[in-house]
């Protein structure tokens, strides 16, 4: 992780009629986001299918979590037709909400500059 990034996680319940439900019960969508720019540096999802993981990463990675919300949601709605589609879209929307919450918190209590003491 970078020195000026945050890690976000959001979850949504999967439908019982898909294989992933037996393993996970819910889907997690994860992102590392640059604090200053809002750009999603890295993304992941708690699915076992590498194709699903790659698709979700491709849709999220490099996008701006604030400015590109509609673009991201439209991409999921038009391109992602895997099992748990609604759950993935819900988790992505919750990821947006989580980002907003974290940014509000960081405005009140900024990340201390620890670059000299703790190099990652």
C-alpha positions in Angstrom: 0.0 0.0 0.0 1.1 3.5 -0.7 1.8 6.1 2.0 -1.2 8.3 1.1 -3.8 5.6 0.4 -6.7 4.1 2.3 -8.0 0.5 2.2 -11.8 0.2 1.9 -14.0 -2.9 2.2 -17.7 -3.2 1.5 -20.0 -6.3 1.6 -23.4 -7.4 0.3 -25.3 -10.7 0.8 -25.2 -13.2 -2.1 -28.3 -14.9 -3.4 -28.6 -18.5 -2.1 -29.0 -20.0 -5.6 -25.4 -19.4 -6.7 -22.3 -21.5 -6.0 -20.4 -18.7 -4.3 -23.1 -18.6 -1.6 -22.0 -21.9 -0.3 -18.5 -20.6 0.3 -19.0 -17.0 1.2 -22.6 -16.0 1.9 -21.6 -12.5 1.0 -19.4 -10.8 -1.5 -16.7 -8.4 -0.4 -15.4 -5.7 -2.7 -12.0 -4.2 -1.7 -10.1 -1.1 -2.9 -7.0 0.8 -2.2 -7.7 4.5 -3.0 -5.4 7.5 -3.1 -6.5 10.0 -0.6 -5.6 13.1 -2.6 -7.0 12.1 -5.9 -9.7 9.5 -5.2 -8.1 7.2 -7.8 -8.6 3.4 -7.2 -5.1 2.0 -7.2 -6.0 -1.6 -6.6 -9.2 -3.6 -6.3 -10.2 -7.1 -5.4 -13.3 -9.2 -4.7 -14.0 -12.3 -2.6 -15.0 -14.6 -5.5 -13.3 -17.8 -6.4 -13.6 -17.3 -10.2 -10.5 -15.6 -11.6 -12.5 -14.4 -14.5 -15.0 -12.6 -12.2 -12.1 -11.2 -10.2 -10.4 -9.9 -13.3 -13.5 -8.3 -14.6 -14.3 -6.5 -11.4 -10.7 -5.3 -11.1 -10.8 -4.0 -14.7 -13.9 -2.0 -14.0 -12.7 -0.4 -10.8 -8.9 0.0 -11.2 -7.8 3.4 -12.3 -11.2 5.0 -11.9 -11.9 7.9 -9.6 -14.1 6.8 -6.7 -15.8 10.2 -6.6 -16.0 11.4 -10.2 -16.5 8.1 -11.9 -19.3 6.6 -9.8 -21.9 6.6 -12.6 -19.3 5.3 -15.1 -18.4 2.5 -12.7 -22.1 1.5 -12.0 -23.0 1.6 -15.7 -20.0 -0.6 -16.5 -21.2 -3.2 -13.9 -24.8 -3.0 -15.1 -23.8 -3.5 -18.8 -20.8 -5.8 -18.5 -21.0 -7.9 -15.4 -23.6 -10.6 -15.7 -22.2 -13.2 -13.3 -23.9 -14.8 -10.4 -24.4 -12.4 -7.6 -24.6 -9.4 -10.0 -27.0 -7.4 -7.8 -24.8 -8.2 -4.7 -21.7 -7.0 -6.5 -23.4 -3.7 -7.5 -24.7 -3.2 -4.0 -21.2 -3.8 -2.5 -19.7 -1.3 -5.0 -22.3 1.3 -3.9 -21.5 0.6 -0.3 -17.8 1.0 -1.2 -18.7 4.5 -2.4 -20.5 5.2 0.9 -17.6 3.9 2.9 -15.2 6.1 1.0 -17.3 9.2 1.8 -17.4 8.2 5.5 -13.6 7.7 5.6 -13.0 11.1 3.9 -15.3 12.8 6.4 -13.3 11.1 9.2 -10.0 12.1 7.7 -11.1 15.8 7.4 -11.7 15.7 11.2 -8.6 13.6 12.0 -6.0 13.7 9.2 -3.6 10.8 8.6 -0.4 11.7 10.4 2.8 11.9 8.3 4.8 8.9 9.4 6.8 8.5 6.2 10.1 9.0 8.0 9.3 6.7 10.9 7.4 3.9 9.2 8.3 3.2 5.6 5.9 0.7 4.0 
